[in-house]
């Protein structure tokens, strides 16, 4: 039996993931555990940089009007969604990686960039590259009373290590049985953050939304991925 998939990521990504799942004929339920909000920031002088690094479309959405100051810099992104958001904002994408932040050094080298500016979220992974400025934050968003019950008998999609850890905490606080819930994570790190004891657990082979959905659907196939960690 194919179980419904529960999407935990914040909006607007939640709606996009749910739409992709439903397009494949599978039930999807939105249960965001975080809300993304802009934070005040001061835009450094663009003359001090030779590239703009974006690792999330949220940086584009929440940077505000100051983002236009960097319209003359070549942009290096991680993920197609981030690249699309940057182009829609009028930025020039010079290089795009499909994996994660580990792809950035060779991409920056490919365009000769040595002084990048990274616009990112408050809970970010340090890249050790250029200057980093926080422009948004993902704040915990408490589900409505009883909303977590939908997790039982379902498969939860975990898009980050923070989401994995929060799912584990909320499930325990609500008295939900982990043995009734399957989890699929966008990376091994996100899966580890969720802890153990789930009905089934798997991680996507690459950190992309389509790969995560495929991993979640694989759990209930006869050859599905129980307790797989790439």
N, C-alpha and C positions, 0 to 999 in steps of 0.2 A: 504494500500500500504506500503510495506517495504522500508524504506528510506535508502540511503547509509550512511555508518558510516565514520566519519572523525576522524582520529587518530592524536592526537596532541603531543604525547610523543616524546622525542628525539630518534635518532638511537643509537644502533641497535634494541632497544625495539620496535620502530615504525614498522619496517619490520616484526618482529615476531607477533605483534598484527594484522597487516594487513593480514598476511598469515593465522592466525587462523580464522579471519572473512571470508576470501575468501574460506577457506576450508568448511565453512558452506553454501556456495552458496550466500553470501551477498557481495555487492559492498563495497570496502574499499578504502579510499583515504588518502594518507600520507600527513599531513600538520604539520610537527614538528615545535613547537614554541621555542625550546631550542636546543642547541648543547652541548654535554658533552665533556669536555676537562680536561686533567690532569693538576694538579698544582704542583709546586715544594714542596717537603716535606722532612723532615729529619726523618729517621726511628729510633725510640727509641730502646734501647737495649732490645732484646727479653727476656733477663734474668729477667727483671723487671715485667713480666706478666705471668699469668697462663692460659690465653685463648685469642683467637682472635675473635672479634665480627665483622660480616659483615652484613649490613642491605640492601645492594644493590650490584648487580652484577657489577655495574659501578666501585665500589671500587677495585674489582679484575682486571677489564680491564685496569684501569688507574693508579694503584699503581706503575707499572713499576717493574724493576728488584729487587728493595728493598723488594718486597713481599716475596721472597724466604727466607729471614731471619727468617720468622715466621713459617717455615715448620714444626717445632717441637712442635708447640702449637696446642691444640685442638681448632677447629673452631666451633663457634655457629653462625648460619645464620637465617635470616628471609626470607622465600620464597624459593621455589624449584629452581627457576632460579639462585638465588644467590648460593645455595648449589651446583648446577651443575657447575657453573663457578669456584667455589672454588676447587672442586674436579678435574676439568680439569687443574687447575693451580698447581696440586700436593699437595694441602692442605688436611688435614684430618678432615672431618666434623664429630663432635661428637654429635651435636644436631641441629635440624632444626625446626623452627616455621612456621606455615602457616598463622598466623595472621599479627600482626605488632610488633613494638618495645616493646609494653607492655608485650609480651611473654618472653622477654629476662631474667628478674630476675629469674623466676623459672627454666628456661633452664640452666642458669649459675649455679644455686644452685644444679641442678641435676648432674653436673659433678664436683662439688666442687670448682668451680672457684670463686675467690674473687678479683683478680687483672686483669681484662680484658683490652685489647687494642681494641678500636673501630676505624676502618678505614672507613671514610665516606666522604660525599660531603660537600661543603661549606655551603649550606642551609640545615642544618640538624636539627633534633629535639634532644635536649639534653636528654641523658638517665640517667645522674647522676650516671654512672657506670664507674669506672676506669678512664683511660685516653682516650681522643678522638683526633685523628689526621686527618686533612682534606687532601685528596689525589686527589680530582677532584671537578669540578664545572660545573653547568649547566648554560650556558650563553644564553641570549635571542638571537634567530635566526629570523630575520625579514623575513616574507613570501614575495615572489615575488609580484610585483604590480598586483593587481586584483585577487591574489590567494585566498583571504578570501571569495570571492563570492561563492565558492563551499559550504560554510557553510549553506547558505540559502536553506531551504527545506531538510536539512540533520540533522543527530544526531551526535554531537561532543562527543568524549570520553575524559574525563578529568582524568589524572593519578596523579595529585598532586594539592595541594592548590595553588601553584605558577602558574600552568597552568590554573586553574580556574580563578584566578584574571587577568592573562594576556589575556585570551580569552575575558573576559568582556571588558577590556580596548581596545583591538584591534577591537572588533566588533563595539564598540561605535565610535572609530576614523574613521572606514571605512563606517560608516553610515548604518550598517546592522541592519535589524529589528529583535530584539530578539524573537518576536512573530513567526518568521518563522523558528527558530532554536531550536531543542531539545538538551538537554545535559544529559549525564550519567557520574557520577563521581565514583571514586574508593573508596571514603569514604564520610561520611557526612561533614567532614571539607572541603574537596575539593569542594563539592557541594556548601557549604555556601560561599566559596571564589568567586564563579562565580556570586553571586548575584541573583537577581530575574528578572522576566519578560520574561523568556524563554517559548517557545511553550509548552514544557513539561520538567520535571526534575526529575531525580531519582538517588539514590546512590546504589552501590553494597552492598549486605548484609555482605560480607567479602572482605578485600582488596586484591583481586587476579584478575589477568587479565581475566581469564575465567568468573569469576563472573561479572566483569564489562561489558564484551561483552554481557552476558546474560541479564543484566539489560538494556543495550542499546536496544537490540532486543525486550525487553518486552514493550517498550514504544508504539510501533505501533501494538501490539496485541490487540484484543478486550478486554482482561482482563488486559491490560498493566498498567504500573506504572506511572501515571501522578502525578507529584509533590509529590513523595514519598521520605521521608527522614527517614531511619531506626533510 
